[in-house]
């Protein structure tokens, strides 16, 4: 798998039909995306990948879903992500059990 990701939205038409619509896509990871987490403030999304890297994207602004940071200190594939309640810190855990945080 190539590391591509899609951002989808649920859209309901006037006649009540519900569809998933692609609103964005990206491709920065070198391996598949294994987990994702939106920041509580809605300003960013983190994607953890099997290439041992966390990719951070801005959600709002002139270019939505633009990569703005890479966190590459893990020694194994990313298994889970968690933002703190004020969105200032991100915790990431690898499949090796290694837990790291970034600001």
C-alpha positions in Angstrom: 0.0 0.0 0.0 1.3 3.4 -0.9 0.5 5.8 1.9 -2.2 7.7 0.1 -5.1 9.0 2.3 -8.5 10.4 1.5 -10.7 12.9 3.5 -14.4 12.1 3.1 -17.5 14.0 4.0 -21.1 12.7 4.4 -23.4 14.6 2.1 -27.2 14.3 2.0 -28.9 15.4 -1.2 -32.2 17.3 -1.3 -34.0 14.0 -2.0 -32.5 12.3 1.1 -29.8 10.2 -0.5 -26.6 10.0 1.6 -23.3 9.8 -0.1 -19.6 9.8 0.9 -17.8 12.6 -1.1 -14.0 12.9 -1.4 -13.1 16.4 -0.3 -9.3 16.0 -0.3 -6.5 13.5 -0.7 -2.8 13.4 0.1 0.3 11.2 -0.2 3.2 11.8 2.1 3.7 8.5 3.9 5.9 5.8 2.5 3.7 3.0 3.8 0.0 2.6 4.7 -1.7 4.9 7.2 -2.5 2.9 10.3 -4.3 5.4 12.5 -5.6 9.0 12.6 -6.8 11.6 15.1 -8.3 15.0 14.8 -7.3 17.6 17.3 -10.1 18.6 19.7 -9.9 22.3 18.5 -10.4 21.1 14.9 -7.3 22.8 13.6 -5.2 19.8 12.6 -5.3 16.0 12.0 -2.5 13.6 12.7 -1.9 10.4 10.6 0.3 7.6 11.9 1.8 5.3 9.4 3.6 2.0 9.1 6.8 3.8 8.0 7.2 4.8 11.8 6.2 8.5 11.1 3.4 10.7 12.3 2.3 13.3 9.7 0.5 16.5 10.9 -1.8 18.4 8.6 -3.6 21.7 9.0 -7.3 21.3 8.5 -8.2 25.0 8.2 -6.6 27.8 6.3 -5.8 28.7 2.7 -4.8 25.1 1.8 -6.7 22.6 3.9 -5.0 19.3 4.7 -1.5 20.7 4.0 1.4 18.9 5.7 3.0 21.2 8.3 5.0 18.8 10.5 6.6 15.4 10.6 7.3 13.5 13.8 9.8 10.7 13.0 11.3 9.5 16.3 9.5 6.2 16.6 11.3 2.8 16.2 8.2 1.0 14.9 5.0 1.5 13.0 2.5 3.9 14.6 -0.3 2.1 16.4 -2.3 4.9 18.0 -2.6 8.7 18.3 -4.1 10.9 21.0 -4.3 14.7 21.3 -4.5 16.3 24.7 -7.8 18.2 25.4 -6.3 21.6 24.5 -4.8 20.3 21.3 -1.3 21.5 22.2 0.3 18.0 22.6 0.1 14.8 20.6 0.9 11.3 22.0 1.8 8.6 19.6 2.4 4.9 20.4 4.3 2.5 18.2 3.7 -1.2 17.8 6.9 -1.7 19.8 5.2 -0.1 22.9 7.2 3.1 22.5 5.2 6.1 23.6 6.4 9.6 22.6 4.8 13.1 22.8 5.3 16.1 20.7 4.1 19.7 20.9 
